[in-house]
Amino acid sequence: MSKIFYLFLTSLFLFTSCDSTSAERKKVFDHLKDNTAQIIYTLDGKEFYQQESVFSGEINVSDQLLSMTLVNQYEGKTIISFGGNNWYQQFPVTRELYQNNEINVGVRMGRLIDKEKRIGEAFIMSEGKMTIEEFTRDKIIISVDGKAGKYSDFKQPDSLKVLKGTIIYKRPVFHVYNITENELFSGINTSQKL
């Protein structure tokens, strides 16, 4: 009997947690303007960008690659790449990254830490996974889970930090190459998170 009760509580917690995440994402999405994004990265549990950061930029897509370059009002920048044959045909879709292989997925992020002296810091994800949870003309949601290191030592396992992230992008501007928009947005979206 106690095992059944425990399973019930665990299921309830997971359902509530997913529902809470969806509600938070919806709230963020509803407050964004067209062609803006919110990027929430944490490194070892500490937020990387300022909470009030709003990003904008461009998305380049082909049948082999999604590439996003986004900049915030504080000159913070993130570059996302996600590749593979027909990556756009079904969502959610996950790609894994491991050391010495940046073909399928890449995350680069930087920020200014001293604007007057123009000193910044930059990190690159060296292992982990990225999931495109939703991908439509109006909305993109991407989650990142892995490890990242500073550009100078991102291949040193003892210097890596735990990277968690969510990108929520509202009505982005697309530049489409060697694929039609109809093909690009014909993917089966199996995710109903937002």
ZINORLIN-V881660 format. One record per residue. RES is the residue in three letters. OMEGA is omega in degrees with one decimal (none if undefined). NEAR is the number of other ideal C-beta (glycine too) atoms within 10 Angstrom. D_FIRST is the distance of its C-alpha to the first C-alpha in Angstrom with 1 decimal. Layout:
[[RES/OMEGA/NEAR/D_FIRST] [RES/OMEGA/NEAR/D_FIRST]]
//
This chain:
[[MET/-178.3/5/0.0] [SER/177.1/6/3.8] [LYS/178.8/7/5.5] [ILE/178.5/8/5.3] [PHE/178.5/9/6.4] [TYR/178.4/10/8.7] [LEU/178.4/10/10.0] [PHE/179.7/10/10.7] [LEU/177.9/10/12.6] [THR/178.8/10/14.4] [SER/-180.0/10/15.5] [LEU/178.7/10/16.7] [PHE/179.8/10/18.6] [LEU/178.9/10/20.2] [PHE/-179.8/10/21.2] [THR/179.7/10/22.6] [SER/179.0/10/24.4] [CYS/-179.4/11/26.0] [ASP/178.6/11/27.0] [SER/177.6/10/28.5] [THR/178.8/14/30.4] [SER/-179.9/13/31.8] [ALA/178.7/11/32.9] [GLU/179.3/14/34.6] [ARG/179.1/19/36.3] [LYS/179.0/13/37.5] [LYS/177.7/10/39.0] [VAL/-177.9/17/40.8] [PHE/-177.9/18/42.1] [ASP/-179.5/9/43.3] [HIS/179.1/12/45.4] [LEU/171.0/18/47.1] [LYS/178.1/9/50.5] [ASP/-179.9/10/51.6] [ASN/171.2/15/52.0] [THR/-177.6/18/50.1] [ALA/168.6/24/46.9] [GLN/178.7/21/44.6] [ILE/179.9/23/43.7] [ILE/175.9/18/41.0] [TYR/168.4/23/41.1] [THR/174.3/15/39.7] [LEU/-174.7/18/40.8] [ASP/175.3/11/38.6] [GLY/179.8/8/37.1] [LYS/-179.3/8/40.5] [GLU/-177.8/11/41.9] [PHE/179.0/22/44.9] [TYR/176.4/21/46.6] [GLN/-177.2/12/47.3] [GLN/-177.5/7/44.8] [GLU/-180.0/9/47.7] [SER/172.8/20/48.8] [VAL/-176.6/17/49.6] [PHE/170.8/23/50.5] [SER/-178.7/17/52.8] [GLY/-176.6/19/54.4] [GLU/177.4/14/54.6] [ILE/173.5/19/52.6] [ASN/-178.4/14/54.4] [VAL/171.7/22/52.8] [SER/178.4/16/53.8] [ASP/-179.1/17/52.2] [GLN/-169.1/15/51.5] [LEU/166.5/15/50.7] [LEU/179.8/22/49.4] [SER/-179.0/16/51.2] [MET/173.1/22/50.7] [THR/-174.4/15/52.9] [LEU/-177.6/23/51.9] [VAL/177.2/16/53.6] [ASN/-175.8/21/52.8] [GLN/178.7/11/55.2] [TYR/-178.4/14/55.2] [GLU/169.9/12/56.3] [GLY/-175.1/20/52.9] [LYS/172.7/19/52.5] [THR/177.1/25/49.8] [ILE/-179.0/16/50.5] [ILE/170.6/26/47.8] [SER/-177.0/20/48.4] [PHE/-172.3/23/46.2] [GLY/179.6/16/47.6] [GLY/179.4/15/47.4] [ASN/174.2/7/48.6] [ASN/-178.6/12/47.5] [TRP/-171.4/22/45.1] [TYR/-171.1/21/45.2] [GLN/178.6/13/44.1] [GLN/-179.5/13/40.4] [PHE/1.0/20/38.2] [PRO/177.5/16/36.1] [VAL/-176.5/19/38.0] [THR/172.0/15/37.5] [ARG/179.4/17/40.1] [GLU/177.1/12/39.7] [LEU/174.4/21/42.3] [TYR/-174.0/13/43.0] [GLN/-179.8/12/46.0] [ASN/176.3/7/49.4] [ASN/178.2/12/48.1] [GLU/-177.2/16/48.6] [ILE/-173.9/12/49.4] [ASN/-174.4/18/46.1] [VAL/177.5/26/45.2] [GLY/175.4/18/46.8] [VAL/174.4/25/46.2] [ARG/-178.0/18/49.1] [MET/-179.2/24/49.1] [GLY/178.1/18/51.7] [ARG/173.2/19/52.7] [LEU/174.7/15/55.6] [ILE/172.9/9/55.0] [ASP/-174.3/9/58.7] [LYS/-178.2/10/60.4] [GLU/-178.9/6/63.9] [LYS/-179.8/8/64.0] [ARG/177.5/8/62.2] [ILE/179.5/9/59.7] [GLY/172.8/14/56.4] [GLU/-176.6/14/53.5] [ALA/179.1/14/52.0] [PHE/176.5/23/48.9] [ILE/178.1/19/48.0] [MET/-177.5/26/44.7] [SER/175.0/24/44.9] [GLU/179.3/19/41.5] [GLY/-178.7/20/38.4] [LYS/175.4/16/37.8] [MET/179.2/24/38.9] [THR/168.9/18/37.3] [ILE/-175.7/23/39.3] [GLU/177.9/23/36.6] [GLU/-178.4/23/39.1] [PHE/176.9/24/42.8] [THR/175.3/12/45.0] [ARG/-173.9/11/48.5] [ASP/-169.6/12/46.9] [LYS/172.5/18/44.0] [ILE/173.3/23/43.0] [ILE/-178.7/22/39.8] [ILE/173.2/23/39.5] [SER/-177.0/19/37.0] [VAL/-179.7/24/37.9] [ASP/-178.3/15/35.9] [GLY/178.6/21/37.7] [LYS/-178.9/20/40.3] [ALA/176.7/27/43.7] [GLY/176.2/21/46.8] [LYS/-178.0/14/50.2] [TYR/-175.5/12/52.8] [SER/-175.7/11/54.6] [ASP/-175.4/12/51.8] [PHE/178.1/21/49.0] [LYS/178.4/13/49.0] [GLN/-174.5/11/48.4] [PRO/-177.0/12/44.7] [ASP/-179.4/6/44.8] [SER/-176.7/14/46.2] [LEU/176.3/23/43.6] [LYS/178.0/17/41.5] [VAL/-179.4/13/38.1] [LEU/171.9/24/39.0] [LYS/-179.0/16/36.8] [GLY/174.2/24/38.4] [THR/174.9/19/38.5] [ILE/177.4/23/41.6] [ILE/-172.3/26/41.9] [TYR/-177.8/26/45.3] [LYS/176.4/18/46.7] [ARG/-179.1/15/49.4] [PRO/173.0/20/50.9] [VAL/-178.3/10/54.3] [PHE/167.5/15/54.2] [HIS/-170.4/10/57.0] [VAL/-178.7/15/56.4] [TYR/177.4/10/58.1] [ASN/175.7/9/58.5] [ILE/177.5/14/55.9] [THR/177.0/10/56.0] [GLU/177.6/11/53.9] [ASN/177.5/7/52.7] [GLU/-177.1/14/51.5] [LEU/-175.2/18/49.9] [PHE/178.3/15/47.9] [SER/-179.3/10/47.0] [GLY/178.5/18/43.8] [ILE/180.0/8/40.6] [ASN/-179.0/14/38.4] [THR/-178.8/11/34.8] [SER/177.3/16/33.7] [GLN/-173.8/8/33.3] [LYS/-177.3/14/32.4] [LEU/none/17/35.3]]
//
